[in-house]
Each structure stands twice: as C-alpha cells, then as structure tokens.
Amino acid sequence: MVNETKTYTLSILVENKPGVLTRVTGLFARRAFNIHSLAVGTTEDVKVSRITIVTDESQAPIEQITLQLQKLINVLKVQILDSAKSVHREIVLIKVNTRQGKDSVRPEVIGVANLFRVKVVDVAAESITIEATGKESKLEALVQALLPYEILEIVRSGTIAISRGRDIINLHREFGENNL
C-alpha cells in the first residue's frame, strides 16, 4: 500500500519587492519542505504579490510551515486554502506530433481537444499545440488521452487558487466594502 501524503495549498500575500520569492523558497529549501507547485503574480494592489504554493507536510506539520512563513520579512499574510472551499486551476500547453509515418492524425488530436473542451492555439506542419485550463485531474486525463499521439512537449504553470464566496485574503478590506 502506497502512503500518500496530503497536499496543502498556501496563499501568501507578500510585499512586491525584489528578493521576497527567494526568501520564501529559501525557507522551504532550508527546512526540506517539498514544493509541488509554485505560482506568483501581482494582486489587485500592485504593491502586493500573491504566492500560491502547493506543499505537503511530509517533513513538518502545515501549521509549522505557516508560522515560519509569517516570520519572514515582507510576508504580509498566510492562508491555508481548504480545497472544498476554494477554486484551484492550472494551465498547460501540450505540443503533439500530428504525423505518424505517412499518415496525419491531426483530426484525431483535434477530436481529443474538442472532447476536453480545450483550445488549439498553434497549428504547424507536423504538430498541434493545445492549451488547457482546469483542475489537475482534468489536465492529467487530457495528457493520458494524448499519449497515443506522441506528446512532444508539455509546459505547466503552477496551481493558482482563490477562496469561494465571501472568504477573501486581503489586507485592507472585507468583502463587500466600498472604498470609494
């Protein structure tokens, strides 16, 4: 029986300054915490960035990880996102060979893309590039469906996540307030 470790999604608000990402990932490296996924981008406030990290607690309890993150310079807020109360998405680009010997499998590859309701974003003489957005399980299923057609290259973003409904991670206001 395989012992699967539970993964956690952390949403971390940080000051948008040079070196902050290095300090956050350095903490994970020093403590031997594994990062499964990492995504960074600015928020509604250009002075604040959101780092989304998917990790596990194989080396330390998730509470210990969050406490250590909160002690870092430039870290403003840390939140563990409950998977049932948040939306998680990832984007993937998949380049697929459309030539198998003398035959073109382009229609079959496009058929798989249509089945998964994903976009064909580039068509070349002997390949198609597909863009898909969704949960990790959907993206994994798409990859499995494309394996028979020779996947040439895959590029995946890190997971991004946001709380559902009225729950927000924000520094200055509560949901529904009007700051006019």
N, C-alpha and C positions, 0 to 999 in steps of 0.2 A: 504494500500500500504506500502510495506516494504522499509525503507530508507537504501539503500546500500551505504556504504562508499567506496570510491575509494581507491584501494591499490597502493602502490608505491614500487619499488624495488630500494634499495640503494646499490651501490657498494662502499665499503670503504677500501682504502688501509691504512694499519697501520704497524708500526714497529713490527716485530715478537719478542715481549718481553712479559715476564710474567705480568699479571695484565691488559693488554690492553683491552681484551674482557670484563673484569669486569667493567672497566671504561665506555666502550661503552654501555653495557647493563644497567649499573647503571644510566646513563643519561636517558635512556628510562623509567626505573622504577621511578626515581625521578620526571619526568615530566608527568607520567601516559600515556606514549605513548605505544600503543599495538604493540607487535612484533608477526606477524603471522607466520613468518618463519625466521630461522637463520642458516647460514652455514658459516664455517670458514675453510680456508686452505692456505697453502703457495702458493706463486706465482712463476713466472719464476726466481725471485730473492729470495733466501732462507731467506734473512733478512726482507722480506716484506710479510705480510699475507693479504689476501682479505677476508673481512667480507661482506657477502651478507645478507641484512635484507629486509624482506617484511613487510611493515607497512602501516598504514593509517593516515589520518590527522583528525581523529575524535576529538583530543584534541588540535592540533596546526597545522598551515599550514606547508606543507612539507619544505618550504624554512626555516622556523624557526628551524625545526629539523636538517636540513643540516648545518645551521650556528652554532648551538650549538655543533654538532659533530666536526666541523672543529676547534673549540676552544680547544678540548681535547688534552692532552699531548699524543704523539705518533701517532696521526691521521695525515696521510700524504696527503690524497686526498679523497674527497667525490663526488660521481657522482650519479645523479638520472638516472636510465635506462628507456628510453622510451620503452614500451612494443612492439611497432611496429618496433623499430629499434634495438631489441636485442633478443637473444635466451634464453629462460628460460627452465630449466629442473629440475626434481626431481626424486629421486629413491625411490621405495617402495618394501618391502618384505612382501608377504602375505602368511600365512600358512592356508591351507584349509583342513578341515576334508574330507577324501575320503570314509568314512564309514557312510552310512545311514541305520541303522538297520543291516540287514544281507547282504545288497547289497553294492557293491562298485560303487562309482560314479567317480572313477579315470579317466575313458575315457572322461566323460563329462567335468571334470575340465581341463584336458589336452586340450580338444577341445576349451574351452574358452581361455586358454593361447595361443593356436595357432591362434585363431581369432584375438587376440590383438597383435600378433607377439611379445610375451614376452617369457622369459626363465623359464623353470622349473629347479631350482637349487638344490632341495633336494627332494628325494622321500623316505618316511618312510612307515612303515606298514599301518598306518591309516591316513597319511597326505601327502600333497604335498606343497612345498614352491615355490612360484613364484616370480621372480624378474622382475620388470618393470621400465623402464625409459621413461620419457616424460613430456609433459605439464600436469598441474594439472587436466585439463578437461579429458584427456585420462585416467589418473590414477583413477579419480573418476568414470568414466564409467566402468573401469575394476572392481573396488570394487562393484559397483552395479550389474554387471553381475555375480559376485561370491557369492553374498549374499544368494541365494537359497541353496548353498552348505555348509553352516556353516563356516564362517571365524573364525578361532581360534585365530589368532593374526595378527596384522598389525604393521609394523615399517616403518616410513617415514623419509627421510632425509629432510633437509631444501632445499628451492629452491636455485639453483645456476643460474647465468645469466652472459652473456657476450654480448657486443655490436656486431652488424653485421658489416661486411665490414671493411672499413678503420678506423672507430672510435674505439680508444682503450683508456683505462685508464692505464696510465703508467707514471712513474716518470722521466725516463731518456731519452726516445727516442720517436720519432714519427714512425708510421707505415711505413715500407719500408726502414728505415735507416739501414745501415750495420755497425755494431760496431766491425769489425774485427781488 
